[in-house]
């Protein structure tokens, strides 16, 4: 019995010291892993933040370039027929969109959906107004109709998209 008692006197304190050491080391390793993960996250953030900000800038420019007045200034040429102007406007929208399509990697799915909806709205608006103008009419007739209908429109998809871009970009700094 004395042997068992002597053995317990040695074993129990050794187990307690071992368990304490194990728990302390486990806590230390977890803290080190958490710290390392935060460092990696901060480093990753330092790399991706400029790319994300650039994506927001480029998408903001894209959305502005979808606005009818600016689109007409860049696309309309003297002597164009309405049908030719319509095609040129739609091609310009498609080229702008394709040029910036890679930016979807850096923004949320929701924002990208808003950008696509803005593009689709511009295309539909041009098609809708183009149907009301004779295809052989001068391009200026279509341009004037587009500007007139744009002023009468309820809601501004460009402003909505710009606000969504600003909101998401601002969320990076919160």
C-alpha positions in Angstrom: 0.0 0.0 0.0 2.9 2.3 0.8 4.3 1.7 -2.6 1.0 2.6 -4.2 0.9 5.8 -2.1 4.5 6.7 -3.0 3.7 6.1 -6.6 0.7 8.3 -6.5 2.7 11.1 -4.7 5.0 11.1 -7.7 2.5 10.4 -10.5 -0.3 12.9 -9.6 1.9 16.0 -9.4 3.7 14.9 -12.6 0.3 14.5 -14.4 -0.8 17.9 -13.1 2.4 19.6 -14.3 2.1 17.8 -17.7 -1.6 18.8 -18.1 -0.8 22.4 -17.1 2.1 22.5 -19.6 -0.1 21.0 -22.3 -2.9 23.5 -21.8 -0.5 26.4 -21.7 1.3 25.3 -24.8 -2.0 24.7 -26.6 -3.2 28.2 -25.7 0.1 29.7 -26.8 0.0 27.8 -30.2 -3.5 28.9 -30.8 -2.7 32.5 -30.1 0.3 32.3 -32.4 -1.8 30.8 -35.2 -4.4 33.5 -34.7 -1.7 36.1 -34.9 -0.2 34.6 -38.0 -3.6 34.4 -39.6 -4.2 38.1 -38.9 -0.8 39.0 -40.3 -1.6 37.0 -43.5 -5.0 38.7 -43.7 -3.4 42.1 -43.3 -0.8 41.3 -45.9 -3.5 40.0 -48.3 -5.6 43.1 -47.6 -2.6 45.3 -48.4 -2.3 43.6 -51.8 -6.0 43.4 -52.7 -7.2 46.7 -51.4 -5.6 48.8 -54.2 -6.9 46.3 -56.7 -10.5 46.5 -55.3 -10.4 50.3 -55.2 -9.2 50.4 -58.8 -12.1 48.1 -59.7 -14.6 50.4 -58.1 -13.0 53.3 -60.0 -13.2 51.5 -63.3 -16.8 50.4 -62.8 -17.7 53.9 -61.8 -16.2 55.2 -65.1 -18.0 52.4 -67.0 -21.4 53.4 -65.5 -20.8 57.0 -66.3 -19.9 56.1 -69.9 -23.3 54.3 -70.2 -25.1 57.6 -69.6 -26.9 58.6 -72.7 -25.6 62.2 -73.1 -21.9 61.1 -72.9 -22.5 58.0 -75.0 -24.0 60.2 -77.7 -21.1 62.7 -77.6 -18.6 59.9 -78.1 -20.5 57.9 -80.7 -22.6 60.3 -82.8 -21.1 61.5 -86.1 -22.6 63.9 -88.6 -24.3 62.2 -91.5 -25.1 59.0 -89.6 -28.5 57.5 -90.0 -30.6 56.5 -87.0 -30.1 52.8 -87.6 -26.3 53.3 -87.8 -26.2 55.4 -84.7 -28.2 52.8 -82.8 -25.7 50.1 -83.8 -22.8 52.3 -82.9 -24.3 53.1 -79.5 -24.9 49.4 -78.7 -21.4 48.5 -79.9 -19.9 51.2 -77.7 -21.8 49.9 -74.7 -20.7 46.3 -75.4 -17.1 47.3 -75.9 -17.1 49.3 -72.6 -18.6 46.4 -70.7 -16.2 43.8 -72.2 -13.2 46.1 -71.4 -14.2 46.1 -67.7 -15.6 42.6 -67.3 -12.6 41.4 -65.3 -13.5 43.8 -62.5 -16.3 41.5 -61.4 -13.6 39.4 -59.6 -13.0 42.3 -57.1 -16.6 43.3 -56.3 -19.6 41.6 -54.7 -22.0 39.5 -56.7 -24.8 42.0 -55.8 -22.8 45.0 -57.2 -21.9 43.1 -60.3 -25.6 42.3 -60.9 -26.4 46.0 -60.5 -23.7 46.9 -63.1 -25.1 44.3 -65.5 -28.6 45.6 -65.0 -27.5 49.1 -65.7 -25.9 48.0 -68.9 -29.0 46.0 -69.9 -31.2 49.0 -69.1 -29.1 51.3 -71.4 -29.4 48.7 -74.2 -33.1 48.3 -73.7 -33.6 52.1 -73.5 -31.8 52.7 -76.8 -33.7 49.9 -78.5 -37.0 51.2 -77.1 -36.4 54.8 -78.3 -35.0 53.5 -81.6 -38.2 51.8 -82.4 -40.0 55.1 -82.3 -37.7 56.7 -84.8 -37.5 56.0 -88.5 -34.4 53.9 -89.2 -33.5 56.0 -92.2 -33.9 59.3 -90.4 -30.8 61.3 -89.5 -28.9 60.1 -86.5 -29.5 63.5 -84.9 -33.3 62.7 -84.7 -32.5 59.6 -82.7 -30.0 61.5 -80.5 -32.6 64.1 -79.8 -35.2 61.5 -79.0 -32.8 59.6 -76.7 -32.0 62.8 -74.8 -35.7 63.8 -74.6 -36.8 60.4 -73.3 -33.9 60.3 -70.9 -35.0 63.5 -69.3 -38.5 62.2 -68.8 -37.5 58.9 -67.3 -38.5 57.9 -63.8 -35.5 56.8 -61.8 -31.9 57.0 -62.9 -30.2 53.6 -63.2 -26.8 55.4 -63.5 -27.2 57.2 -60.2 -28.4 53.9 -58.6 -25.3 52.1 -59.8 -23.0 54.9 -58.7 -24.6 54.9 -55.3 -24.1 51.1 -55.0 -20.4 51.4 -56.0 -19.8 54.2 -53.5 -21.5 52.1 -50.7 -19.5 49.0 -51.4 -16.2 51.0 -51.7 -16.9 52.8 -48.4 -17.5 49.4 -46.7 -13.8 48.6 -47.3 -12.9 51.3 -44.8 -15.3 50.4 -42.0 
